[in-house]
């Protein structure tokens, strides 16, 4: 795969007047953003027909930095706003850039219902186990024992497996990588962007400042080594026992199917309504 | 355009049904909602009609998602509405503030019921007046309309869309269970009889660069719709004229918030609507709104029969509020009575307007029943 230089991608798609970004040194959001822009670029999608939607948090600031239409909404509600945009103008392609807290905690209900409806949206989900913007509180994805400012003695609750949740709720495409799996990441986003219905690419993303510092991993390379230790490719995981998988995170592609998306379903519904009312032309 | 209900003639319909039909005639093509008594019939009517007029009606997972979806739809170019009752309206408040901050035209119908909490779902009340005006957080302004009849519910729904589009703001149609479920004769006009206002769009690329700038001097920036190549960034954070977040800049915040409030306040005489009955020579003024105004008209007649010079001021707009008009009225009457179906919400506004120039007395009633005319009369004659 030929990769354009990062400068080329930056100059083509970012709003120069909004730079520098708010992201901390070692943060992985920029990488996930770059992969998304590379996927758009590779596919030759028209930026005028793409709307970026987000909620609240570090990752949700991304739509401000890219030169596209963008809606930076309230905490957890990005997919509810996206539902309105997409159904009001189905020609628009929607990218929702969200964090783990945004999607799985406050926005958990919107998340599962957007998937149930098979809303036509590509979700790029940044999972760093923490609430970075508010200073390192634990997220619903935090593995047991991980520390945050609201769990100073180590998380005692069970974590959500977001990809698992999305597969169960019915998403058409679900993949999870760490931001260090760049080729897989870009390819997954490309796949996601080309499918109808709900597609999700989750990235395990380093947050050295808010998360790593409190968990004895102060730098991005330390977090990288930790990801290498805790992640297991799906092919390998299939042969592992539940005990062996305890505390591990499976990465790979989890779902790839073609159920009709919400837009198509509603178009059919409109036709059915007119037929039932005897309104056909 | 074919309509799924008769137009250009009268029909005998409920308030909720009237609101749904009016929305469709006003050009509403996106409805998102969550069922709640006594507003559900608005949703049910929209569910029936919307697919037939190539619009969208969708049942969201909750009220928060409903208002979020209509804001999204509005940025995608649709006229959009949701409807709820008190508890659901409470859930919507955060995003109502978002709509104020991002200057998104939407219509939110609140069919009031008795509260607080789940309260009296099937009975009428006027307990959401303060919630409609001040429910969201921070300094803001929006528009609140209040009908007294099913015909007014119809007419004001069209007006709500027009005001939302004209001022790029959320408009709340504040009605109640009594009007929602009452059947009355309503004239449903032909589309060509209705005057519709559409939002101002950017005339060119240059104008589109300032989606939150007062470029025409009227406080209302043109709204660049998503998907038309303008690449607009919309955020609920404090933002400058171009929409760029400027969260720690006091001047930017002040300029933005004062303009958003100013575009309502400076145009309040265009927005405010009221009706008077026998008020010219009145010594006793009754000020009320919504369903209670109907009892109040009868009360004025009964009082006049007894030789008491009473008059009525019926407020069709609850916000913005014409404090000056109330003060002028207070200067020429002996006493003002405010009958309302709560423990005194409109009363607060009227008392502030009266500014001590006349005594203001609350005639409050809660529990689900509208004041009888005699209850108002008895309070006035003492």
HADDOCK unambig.tbl for C-alpha pairs under 7 A between the chains (distance, minus, plus):
assign (segid A and resid 48 and name CA) (segid B and resid 227 and name CA) 5.61 0.50 0.50
assign (segid A and resid 48 and name CA) (segid B and resid 228 and name CA) 6.66 0.50 0.50
assign (segid A and resid 48 and name CA) (segid B and resid 229 and name CA) 4.77 0.50 0.50
assign (segid A and resid 48 and name CA) (segid B and resid 231 and name CA) 6.98 0.50 0.50
assign (segid A and resid 49 and name CA) (segid B and resid 227 and name CA) 5.28 0.50 0.50
assign (segid A and resid 64 and name CA) (segid B and resid 233 and name CA) 6.26 0.50 0.50
assign (segid A and resid 67 and name CA) (segid B and resid 231 and name CA) 6.17 0.50 0.50
assign (segid A and resid 68 and name CA) (segid B and resid 231 and name CA) 4.55 0.50 0.50
assign (segid A and resid 68 and name CA) (segid B and resid 232 and name CA) 6.77 0.50 0.50
assign (segid A and resid 69 and name CA) (segid B and resid 226 and name CA) 6.00 0.50 0.50
assign (segid A and resid 69 and name CA) (segid B and resid 231 and name CA) 4.13 0.50 0.50
assign (segid A and resid 69 and name CA) (segid B and resid 232 and name CA) 4.59 0.50 0.50
assign (segid A and resid 69 and name CA) (segid B and resid 233 and name CA) 5.59 0.50 0.50
assign (segid A and resid 70 and name CA) (segid B and resid 232 and name CA) 6.22 0.50 0.50
assign (segid A and resid 70 and name CA) (segid B and resid 233 and name CA) 4.61 0.50 0.50
assign (segid A and resid 70 and name CA) (segid B and resid 234 and name CA) 5.99 0.50 0.50
assign (segid A and resid 71 and name CA) (segid B and resid 233 and name CA) 6.10 0.50 0.50
assign (segid A and resid 71 and name CA) (segid B and resid 234 and name CA) 4.86 0.50 0.50
assign (segid A and resid 71 and name CA) (segid B and resid 235 and name CA) 6.13 0.50 0.50
assign (segid A and resid 72 and name CA) (segid B and resid 234 and name CA) 5.95 0.50 0.50
assign (segid A and resid 72 and name CA) (segid B and resid 235 and name CA) 4.63 0.50 0.50
assign (segid A and resid 72 and name CA) (segid B and resid 236 and name CA) 6.76 0.50 0.50
assign (segid A and resid 73 and name CA) (segid B and resid 235 and name CA) 6.27 0.50 0.50
assign (segid A and resid 73 and name CA) (segid B and resid 236 and name CA) 6.28 0.50 0.50
assign (segid A and resid 77 and name CA) (segid B and resid 65 and name CA) 6.86 0.50 0.50
assign (segid A and resid 77 and name CA) (segid B and resid 68 and name CA) 6.98 0.50 0.50
assign (segid A and resid 80 and name CA) (segid B and resid 65 and name CA) 4.92 0.50 0.50
assign (segid A and resid 80 and name CA) (segid B and resid 68 and name CA) 5.54 0.50 0.50
assign (segid A and resid 80 and name CA) (segid B and resid 69 and name CA) 5.24 0.50 0.50
assign (segid A and resid 81 and name CA) (segid B and resid 68 and name CA) 4.65 0.50 0.50
assign (segid A and resid 81 and name CA) (segid B and resid 69 and name CA) 4.39 0.50 0.50
assign (segid A and resid 81 and name CA) (segid B and resid 71 and name CA) 6.59 0.50 0.50
assign (segid A and resid 81 and name CA) (segid B and resid 72 and name CA) 4.63 0.50 0.50
assign (segid A and resid 82 and name CA) (segid B and resid 69 and name CA) 6.80 0.50 0.50
assign (segid A and resid 82 and name CA) (segid B and resid 72 and name CA) 6.17 0.50 0.50
assign (segid A and resid 83 and name CA) (segid B and resid 69 and name CA) 5.67 0.50 0.50
assign (segid A and resid 84 and name CA) (segid B and resid 69 and name CA) 4.03 0.50 0.50
assign (segid A and resid 84 and name CA) (segid B and resid 70 and name CA) 5.64 0.50 0.50
assign (segid A and resid 84 and name CA) (segid B and resid 72 and name CA) 4.60 0.50 0.50
assign (segid A and resid 84 and name CA) (segid B and resid 73 and name CA) 4.22 0.50 0.50
assign (segid A and resid 85 and name CA) (segid B and resid 72 and name CA) 4.59 0.50 0.50
assign (segid A and resid 85 and name CA) (segid B and resid 73 and name CA) 4.52 0.50 0.50
assign (segid A and resid 85 and name CA) (segid B and resid 75 and name CA) 6.91 0.50 0.50
assign (segid A and resid 85 and name CA) (segid B and resid 76 and name CA) 5.23 0.50 0.50
assign (segid A and resid 88 and name CA) (segid B and resid 30 and name CA) 6.75 0.50 0.50
assign (segid A and resid 88 and name CA) (segid B and resid 73 and name CA) 5.14 0.50 0.50
assign (segid A and resid 88 and name CA) (segid B and resid 76 and name CA) 5.97 0.50 0.50
assign (segid A and resid 88 and name CA) (segid B and resid 78 and name CA) 6.17 0.50 0.50
assign (segid A and resid 89 and name CA) (segid B and resid 76 and name CA) 5.98 0.50 0.50
assign (segid A and resid 92 and name CA) (segid B and resid 227 and name CA) 6.56 0.50 0.50
assign (segid A and resid 110 and name CA) (segid B and resid 61 and name CA) 6.97 0.50 0.50
assign (segid A and resid 113 and name CA) (segid B and resid 61 and name CA) 6.80 0.50 0.50
assign (segid A and resid 270 and name CA) (segid B and resid 51 and name CA) 4.71 0.50 0.50
assign (segid A and resid 270 and name CA) (segid B and resid 52 and name CA) 6.68 0.50 0.50
assign (segid A and resid 273 and name CA) (segid B and resid 51 and name CA) 6.32 0.50 0.50
assign (segid A and resid 273 and name CA) (segid B and resid 52 and name CA) 6.54 0.50 0.50
assign (segid A and resid 274 and name CA) (segid B and resid 52 and name CA) 5.79 0.50 0.50
